[in-house]
Amino acid sequence: MTGRPAPAALPPTLRRWLGPIAALAALLVLLLGVRYADASKPGRVDARIGATVDGVGPPWRHVALALDFLGEPGGAAMLIVATVTGCLLLRRPRSAVLVVAGAGLTVGTATLLKHLAGRTIHGADNLSYPSGHTAFLTALALVAALLASGRLGLGRTAGTSLVLATALVAGAAMGWAQVALGAHYPTDVLGGWCTALAVTPATAWLVDRTADRLTDRTADTGPQQRR
């Protein structure tokens, strides 16, 4: 006998809606990247938003620094370990794999896009588009929301709303911190958020597909090995 397959990292009820959303997010990342390619100054939208957020003082600056730390190697490692542990305790191995794969591919994609876009801030060596910090925290939030949606058995509308709302809160929080600290332009933040929204659901689908294939192979070879 074979055991029941592990719960999906991407709930089946959400696949039909998150697919087009991920495609639209990828398109927006591309359009923004083309629009601000090789730029070294803020655009009109960046200037207007940045003027109201940049340069916050205490205590909000401390909040921004704390959020920024979560996107640094040390803080990111702590978040990943904590999230993976939570997934394993909840017996969601596919979600645990998605934490590592989703965050890794999202940040890797953001890093690659930075070199392709060539947008800079505060000097030629500081590539800014898209925001890797925003992409990372949004990716983790998406994994958590997908896990919650699956465990609660939410339908398409409720599940998609939860996923998007969670991603929006995480992206807005980290995005605010990055703009407030002067590390990114607002459009960099939007690009990072969209990068996570495009990459993470696709990675979840890939994790499920790979796991399903491995399960099918195990089921096919099992009876032959017992003969």
C-alpha positions in Angstrom: 0.0 0.0 0.0 1.1 3.6 -0.6 0.3 6.4 1.8 -1.8 9.4 1.0 -0.1 12.0 -1.0 1.1 15.1 0.9 -1.2 18.2 0.7 -0.5 20.4 -2.3 1.7 23.5 -1.9 -0.6 25.2 -4.4 -4.3 24.4 -3.5 -6.1 23.2 -6.6 -8.9 25.6 -6.1 -6.5 28.5 -6.5 -4.6 27.4 -9.6 -7.1 28.8 -12.1 -7.1 32.3 -10.6 -3.5 32.6 -9.5 -2.1 31.6 -12.9 -3.4 34.7 -14.8 -2.5 36.9 -11.8 1.0 35.6 -11.9 1.2 36.2 -15.7 -0.1 39.8 -15.2 2.5 40.4 -12.5 5.3 39.1 -14.7 4.1 41.4 -17.5 4.2 44.4 -15.1 7.7 43.5 -14.0 8.8 43.5 -17.6 7.1 46.7 -18.5 8.6 48.5 -15.4 12.0 47.1 -16.2 11.9 48.4 -19.7 10.6 51.8 -18.6 13.3 52.4 -16.0 16.2 50.5 -17.7 19.5 52.2 -17.0 17.8 55.0 -15.1 19.6 56.6 -12.2 16.9 59.1 -11.0 13.4 58.7 -9.7 10.4 59.0 -12.0 7.5 61.3 -11.3 5.6 58.8 -9.3 8.7 57.8 -7.4 9.4 61.5 -6.6 5.9 62.2 -5.3 5.7 59.1 -3.1 9.3 59.2 -2.0 8.8 62.8 -0.8 6.2 61.8 1.7 8.0 58.6 3.0 11.7 59.1 2.6 13.7 60.1 5.7 11.4 59.1 8.5 12.7 59.7 12.0 12.3 57.8 15.3 10.5 55.7 16.2 9.4 54.8 12.7 13.0 54.6 11.5 13.6 51.9 14.0 10.6 50.0 12.6 11.9 50.4 9.1 15.4 49.1 10.1 13.8 46.1 11.8 11.9 45.3 8.7 14.9 45.8 6.5 16.9 43.3 8.7 14.3 40.6 7.8 15.5 40.9 4.2 19.2 40.7 5.0 21.0 37.3 5.0 20.8 36.9 8.8 17.2 37.9 9.2 16.1 36.0 6.0 17.8 32.8 7.3 15.9 33.1 10.6 12.6 33.6 8.8 13.2 30.7 6.5 14.2 28.3 9.3 11.1 29.3 11.4 8.8 29.0 8.4 10.1 25.6 7.3 9.9 24.4 10.9 6.3 25.5 11.1 5.4 23.7 7.8 7.0 20.5 9.0 5.2 20.7 12.4 1.9 21.1 10.4 2.9 18.1 8.3 3.2 20.1 5.1 6.4 18.9 3.5 5.6 20.4 0.1 5.1 23.8 1.7 8.4 23.4 3.5 10.1 22.8 0.1 8.3 25.7 -1.3 9.6 28.0 1.4 13.2 27.3 0.3 12.6 27.0 -3.4 10.1 29.9 -3.7 12.2 32.3 -1.7 15.4 31.2 -3.5 14.0 31.5 -7.0 12.2 34.8 -6.2 15.3 36.4 -4.9 17.4 34.9 -7.7 15.0 36.2 -10.3 15.1 39.7 -8.7 18.9 39.7 -8.7 19.0 38.7 -12.3 16.5 41.4 -13.2 18.6 44.0 -11.4 21.5 43.3 -13.7 19.3 43.2 -16.8 17.5 46.5 -15.9 20.6 48.3 -14.8 18.6 50.9 -12.8 20.7 52.5 -10.0 20.2 54.5 -6.8 22.8 56.5 -4.9 25.6 55.6 -7.3 26.4 53.3 -10.2 27.1 50.3 -8.0 23.7 50.2 -6.3 21.3 48.3 -8.6 17.8 49.0 -7.4 15.1 47.4 -9.7 13.4 45.3 -8.5 13.6 45.3 -4.7 15.0 42.0 -3.5 13.9 42.7 0.1 10.3 43.2 -1.0 10.4 40.2 -3.2 11.7 38.0 -0.4 9.2 38.9 2.3 6.3 38.8 -0.2 7.3 35.3 -1.3 7.3 34.1 2.3 3.9 35.7 2.9 2.6 34.0 -0.2 3.8 30.6 1.0 2.1 31.2 4.4 -1.1 32.3 2.8 -1.2 29.3 0.4 -0.6 27.0 3.4 -3.4 28.7 5.4 -5.8 28.6 2.4 -5.2 24.8 2.0 -5.6 24.0 5.6 -8.8 26.0 6.0 -10.2 24.6 2.8 -11.0 28.0 1.3 -12.7 28.3 -2.1 -11.4 30.3 -5.0 -12.7 33.7 -4.0 -11.8 33.5 -0.3 -8.5 31.8 -0.9 -7.4 34.2 -3.6 -8.4 37.1 -1.5 -6.4 35.8 1.5 -3.3 35.2 -0.7 -3.4 38.6 -2.3 -4.2 40.5 0.9 -1.3 38.7 2.8 1.1 39.5 -0.1 -0.1 43.1 -0.2 0.5 43.6 3.5 3.9 42.0 3.5 4.9 43.8 0.3 3.6 47.2 1.5 5.4 46.9 4.9 8.8 46.0 3.4 8.3 48.4 0.5 7.6 51.2 2.9 10.7 50.4 4.9 12.9 50.4 1.7 11.6 53.7 0.5 11.7 55.2 4.0 15.4 54.2 4.3 16.2 55.5 0.8 17.2 52.1 -0.4 14.8 51.9 -3.2 12.4 53.9 -5.4 8.7 53.1 -5.0 8.6 51.5 -8.5 11.4 49.2 -7.4 9.2 48.0 -4.6 6.3 47.4 -6.9 8.6 45.4 -9.2 9.8 43.3 -6.3 6.2 42.6 -5.2 5.2 41.6 -8.7 8.3 39.4 -9.0 7.2 37.4 -6.0 3.6 37.2 -7.2 4.9 35.9 -10.5 7.5 33.4 -9.3 6.1 31.9 -6.1 2.8 30.4 -7.5 4.8 29.1 -10.5 7.3 27.5 -8.1 4.5 26.0 -6.0 3.0 24.4 -9.1 6.4 23.0 -10.0 6.9 21.6 -6.5 3.5 19.8 -6.7 4.1 18.5 -10.2 7.5 17.1 -9.2 6.2 15.6 -6.0 3.3 14.0 -7.9 5.6 12.4 -10.4 7.9 11.0 -7.7 4.8 9.6 -5.9 3.6 8.0 -9.1 7.0 6.4 -9.7 7.1 5.0 -6.2 3.6 3.6 -6.6 4.6 1.9 -9.9 7.8 0.4 -8.7 6.5 -0.7 -5.3 4.6 -3.8 -6.5 7.5 -4.9 -8.7 10.0 -4.7 -5.8 7.7 -6.9 -3.6 7.5 -9.7 -6.2 
